[in-house]
Amino acid sequence: MQKAFALVDCNSFYCSCERVFRPELNQRPVIVLSNNDGCAIARTAEAKQLGIKMGDPYFKIKKLCQDNQVEVFSSNFALYTNLSDRVMSTLNNLCPKIEIYSIDEAFCDLTGIKDLSPFGFKIQQTILKNIGIPVGVGIAPTKVLAKLANHIAKKSKLSGGVVNLMDVDFRMMAMKKVPVEEVWGIGRASSEKLHALGLHTVYDFATYKNEEHIQKILTKVGLQIKHELLGINCFSLGQDVEKKKEIMCSRTFGQSVFAKEHLKESIANYITNASEKMRRQDSLCSELSVFARTNPFKEGAQFYMYDRIKIQHPTRDTRKLIYFAFEMLEANFREGYEYKKAGVKLSGFFNTHEYQLDFFNTGDTLSDLKLMQVIDEINKREGEGTLKFAACGVDDKAWRMNRGHKSPRYLTSWNDLKEFN
C-alpha cells in the first residue's frame, strides 16, 4: 500500500491566534513582535504586502504600522501554546497517527484513507470551525513532498489551502515551478551548490542523474531528500517526542539592572519556568548553569558572569535549584555593573524512574514531589504564576520584558476571559 502523508501548517500562527478573539482584525494587517517588542516575528499576508519583513526592528517600522493601521501585538506565548495544543489534539482525533513537528506544524499519516483531498479539506474546516485557526494542508507520498505540497498550498490562491501531490504527473509539473531553495532541508548554502550545477527548480534536483555527486556535496541526508522528492520513503513518522537534554531560560531585561536583589529575582523566575518544563518531561537535573551579562552594544565597562555546578543528588525541586543558583550568584556577582541579560540552564538529565538512588541520601522526598505536583497543577489550571516562590518577587521589576502590546491570556487566566455581548 502506498504511503500518504499530510503536513498541516497553521497560517501566520501567532497572528492567527491573536485574531481568534479579535475577529474584526481578519482583513487587517497584523504583526507579532519578539521579546521586549524588538522585531517582527510573525506577519499576516496583509502586513507582508506593506513591505514588512521578517525580523524588521519595530522602531524602524513603527511609523509604517501607524500610517497603515497595522495591529501590533507583543508575544503572548501562553495563548499560542494553548491554541497549539488544541490544534494538535484535533489532529490526533482526526488522523490515525501524527508527528508534532513544531508549535504550528504536524505531519499526519493518512495511509489507507480514501479520497485524500476531501479529507484534507475536512482537516482544514474542522480546525477552523473548532479553534478558529486557518491551516494549509499538503498531501503527498513522502514527508518532503508533503512539505512541498504545503508550500504550494499557501502560495496558490486557487488551491483553497489544500494541495494533493499523490499523482505523479501533477507532482512533476508542480516541481518544475518551484525553486529548489524551497525544498525542506535545502538551505542557502546547499541551494547555491545546486545552482552551480545548473539545478534551479525542484524538478531539476529530483531528476538529476549523478546521485554520487549529490551525496558528496549534500551528504547522505541530501541524497535522501532527493529520493523523497521521487516518492521514495526515507523519513518515517516520528511519534515519540524526544526528551530535551537541556533546558535553558534567558531574557533580555526591559531596563538595565544594577541591584543584586533584582538579578536574583530574575534568576528565580527563570529557574521556576525551566524546572516546570523539566518536570513535564519527567526528568531530574544534575547540572545547573547561571549567567548574567552587561549590554555589549553600550559603551562602558563590560562584565560576563557565568558559573556551573554539578548537583550531587539530582533534583526536580524548584526550591533547591533556586538555592544553588543564589549561591553561585553571591559568589560571582560584581557591584557597579549595568546588567542587561541573565539566564539559567538545566542539564545532565536523568529519567525519574531510571535514576539510581543513593543508599544514604534518596534526593527529593515524596513530600517534595507532591508539593511540586500541586504547584504545577494549580498554575496549569489557574494560569502561569498563580503560585510562585517569594524569591521570584511580587511586583513588576525593571528586569521584566517590555511587552507594551500584549493581548490578554484569554485561555489561561480567569481574569482575562473574553466577554461577548
Protein Blocks (a to p, Z undefined) as FASTA:
>chain_A
ZZdddddddehkllmmmmmmmmmlmmpccddddehhlbccbdcfklmmnopaehiafklm
mmmmmmnopacddddfklmmmmmmmmmmmmmmmpmbdcdfbfmbccddfehiahkllmmm
mmmmmmmmmnopacdddddfbfklmmmmmmmmmmpmklnopacfkbmklmmmmmmmpcfk
lpghiafklmmmmmmnopabfklmmmpmblmlmmmmnojmlmmmmmmmnopafbdcdfbd
cddfbdcdddddfbdcfbfklmmmmmmmmmmmmmmmmmmnopacfbdcddddddfkbgcd
ddddddddddfbacfbfklmmmmmmmmmmmmpcghiacfbdcdddehiacfklcccdfkl
gbjafklmmmmmmmmmmmmmnoghkaccfklojbdcfkbccdfkbccdfklcfklpccdZ
Z
